[in-house]
Amino acid sequence: MSFVLEKSDRKLAVLVDPDRYTCGSALHTQLRSATPDLLLLGGSTLLQDNLETCIADLRSQYSGPIYLFPGSQFQLSPKADGILLISLLSGRNSDLIIGKHVEAAPLIKQYGLNTLGCAYLLVDGGRLSSVQYISQTLPIPRDKPEIALATALAAEQLGFATIYLEAGSGAKLGVPLDMVRKISAAVSIPIIVGGGIRSLEMMEKYFHSGANMLVIGTAIEEDPSALTEMLITARASAKMSLR
């Protein structure tokens, strides 16, 4: 099952960390009635060998697409529908721009995974994030939207399908709204925003600023029941965007 993201979309994805997911958990139950547009599965580390177990458990309740959001080339599985193929363009670690992708490419081809090429821009979220620590790259400063904009323009010119603005899991501060607004206005490819999104009000502000998909992780881990209201907010924003 492939996943398509358009510039006109207002979608919601839930990020599930296999190391924190428990089969039959509250989130598993919540997915019976609350269906996000996409499930992303992965994390900066993978300490437990339970990736395929998680996919099977999620699949028993969720009929939508499940895409891998890998922290390394080892977080691959043929049981997923596809992969968010991220390239860390905000950093200067060549392994995370192209190196690891070359290593993973034969398996991605063998597994028949749908790919969504994604330019990944790490933005300062007010604390040291797992992504920053593991990748050994500096995030884009919050007060330098021009750097983020130039990087986003380069990503579009290089042919990436989407741009992911990420403040990091559990960020104190989300991606600045002005940064989202400027990038969305300048590029024709869809924008994904994640990290530090904990309220319906913040969701509405991101959609209003031009985000095409929001990724929620920590907030759903802490309160799976919040998924229903978040989906209502996303659907309402989608209807508004069509007017």
C-alpha positions in Angstrom: 0.0 0.0 0.0 1.6 3.2 -1.1 1.3 6.6 0.5 1.0 9.9 -1.4 1.4 13.3 0.1 0.3 16.4 -1.9 0.8 20.1 -1.4 -2.9 20.6 -0.7 -3.0 17.9 2.0 -3.6 18.3 5.7 -2.7 14.9 7.1 -1.7 13.3 10.4 0.9 10.7 11.0 1.7 8.8 14.2 5.3 7.9 14.9 5.7 4.6 16.8 9.1 3.8 18.4 9.5 0.0 18.5 11.5 0.2 21.7 8.6 1.9 23.5 5.7 0.1 21.9 4.0 -2.7 23.8 1.8 -5.2 21.8 -1.9 -4.8 22.8 -1.2 -1.4 24.4 -3.6 1.5 24.7 -2.4 2.8 21.3 -3.1 -0.6 19.7 -6.7 -0.4 21.1 -7.1 3.3 20.0 -6.3 2.4 16.4 -9.6 0.4 16.2 -11.6 3.7 16.0 -9.0 6.4 15.3 -7.2 6.0 12.0 -4.3 8.3 11.2 -3.3 8.8 7.6 0.0 7.1 8.1 1.9 5.1 10.7 5.6 5.7 10.9 7.7 3.0 12.6 11.3 3.6 13.8 13.6 5.4 16.2 17.1 6.7 16.6 18.1 3.4 18.2 16.6 -0.1 18.1 17.5 -1.9 21.2 14.9 -4.7 20.9 14.6 -7.0 17.9 10.8 -6.5 17.6 10.3 -4.4 14.5 8.3 -7.1 12.6 6.4 -8.0 15.8 5.3 -4.3 16.1 4.3 -4.2 12.4 2.2 -7.4 12.8 0.5 -6.1 16.0 -0.3 -2.7 14.5 -1.5 -4.3 11.3 -4.1 -6.3 13.2 -5.9 -3.0 14.1 -4.8 -0.5 11.5 -5.7 -0.9 7.8 -3.8 2.2 6.5 -0.2 2.4 5.3 2.7 1.6 7.6 6.0 3.2 6.6 9.4 2.7 8.1 11.1 5.8 9.6 14.5 4.2 10.1 17.2 5.5 12.4 19.7 3.3 10.5 20.0 0.9 7.5 19.3 -2.0 9.9 15.7 -0.9 10.6 14.2 -2.5 7.5 11.4 -5.0 7.1 9.6 -6.5 4.1 6.4 -6.5 6.2 6.1 -2.7 6.0 4.4 -1.0 3.0 7.1 1.5 2.4 9.9 3.7 3.8 10.3 7.4 4.4 13.7 7.6 2.8 15.2 10.5 4.7 18.4 12.3 3.8 19.7 14.6 6.6 20.4 17.7 4.4 20.7 20.0 7.4 23.9 18.3 8.5 27.2 17.6 6.9 27.5 13.9 7.7 27.8 12.3 4.2 26.7 8.9 5.6 23.3 10.3 6.5 23.0 12.3 3.3 23.7 9.3 0.9 26.1 6.7 2.4 23.6 4.7 4.4 21.1 4.9 1.6 23.5 3.1 -0.7 24.0 0.3 1.8 20.2 -0.1 2.2 19.2 0.3 -1.4 19.6 -3.4 -2.4 17.4 -4.6 0.5 14.8 -1.9 -0.1 14.6 -3.1 -3.7 14.5 -6.7 -2.7 11.7 -6.1 -0.2 9.7 -4.1 -2.7 9.2 -1.2 -0.3 7.5 1.9 -1.7 9.8 4.9 -1.2 9.1 8.5 -0.4 12.3 10.6 -0.8 12.4 13.1 2.0 14.8 15.9 2.7 15.2 15.9 6.5 16.0 19.3 8.1 16.8 19.1 11.9 15.8 22.3 13.6 16.9 23.4 17.2 14.1 22.3 19.5 15.6 23.8 22.7 17.3 20.6 23.9 19.8 18.0 22.7 17.8 15.5 20.7 18.5 11.9 20.1 18.7 12.6 16.3 21.3 15.3 17.0 23.4 13.1 19.3 23.3 10.0 17.1 23.9 11.8 13.9 26.6 14.1 15.3 25.2 17.0 13.3 24.2 20.5 14.3 20.5 21.5 14.0 19.5 24.7 12.1 19.3 27.6 14.6 15.7 28.6 15.3 16.5 32.3 14.5 18.0 31.5 11.1 15.0 30.7 8.9 17.0 31.8 5.8 19.3 28.8 6.3 16.3 26.5 6.5 14.7 28.1 3.4 17.9 27.8 1.3 18.2 24.2 2.3 14.6 23.5 1.4 15.0 25.2 -2.0 18.1 23.0 -2.6 16.0 19.9 -1.7 13.3 20.8 -4.2 15.9 21.5 -6.9 17.5 18.1 -6.2 14.2 16.4 -6.8 13.1 15.3 -3.3 9.4 14.5 -3.0 8.9 16.2 0.4 10.6 18.2 3.1 10.6 17.1 6.8 11.1 19.9 9.4 12.0 18.1 12.6 12.6 19.6 16.1 13.4 16.2 17.6 11.4 13.7 19.7 10.2 15.3 22.9 11.4 18.7 21.9 10.8 21.6 24.3 10.1 23.9 21.3 8.5 23.0 18.0 9.7 24.2 14.6 9.1 27.9 14.4 5.9 28.8 12.6 7.6 31.5 10.6 10.1 29.0 9.3 7.3 26.7 8.2 5.4 29.6 6.6 8.4 30.9 4.6 9.4 27.4 3.3 5.8 26.4 2.4 5.4 29.6 0.4 8.7 29.1 -1.5 8.5 25.5 -2.5 6.0 23.5 -4.5 6.6 20.2 -2.7 4.7 19.2 0.5 6.0 20.0 4.0 6.1 17.6 7.0 6.5 19.0 10.5 7.3 17.0 13.6 8.7 17.3 17.1 7.2 19.1 20.1 3.6 19.1 18.9 1.5 18.5 21.9 -1.7 20.6 21.6 -4.6 21.0 19.2 -3.9 24.7 19.0 -0.4 24.1 17.9 -1.6 21.7 15.3 -4.0 24.3 13.9 -1.2 26.8 13.7 1.1 24.5 11.8 -1.6 23.6 9.3 -2.4 27.3 8.9 1.3 28.1 8.3 1.4 25.6 5.4 2.3 22.2 6.9 0.9 19.4 4.8 1.4 16.6 7.4 2.1 16.6 11.1 3.9 13.8 12.8 2.9 13.1 16.4 5.0 10.8 18.6 5.6 11.7 22.3 2.1 13.2 22.8 0.4 10.0 21.6 2.8 7.8 23.7 1.8 9.8 26.8 -1.9 9.9 26.0 -3.2 7.6 23.2 -6.7 8.8 23.7 -5.6 12.3 22.4 -5.4 10.7 18.9 -9.2 11.1 18.3 -9.2 14.8 18.9 -6.0 15.3 16.9 -7.6 13.5 13.9 -10.7 15.7 14.2 -8.4 18.8 14.1 -6.6 17.5 11.0 -9.8 16.6 9.2 -11.3 20.0 9.9 -8.1 21.7 8.6 -8.3 19.6 5.5 -11.8 20.8 4.8 -10.9 24.4 5.3 -8.0 24.1 2.9 -10.4 22.9 0.1 -12.5 26.1 0.4 
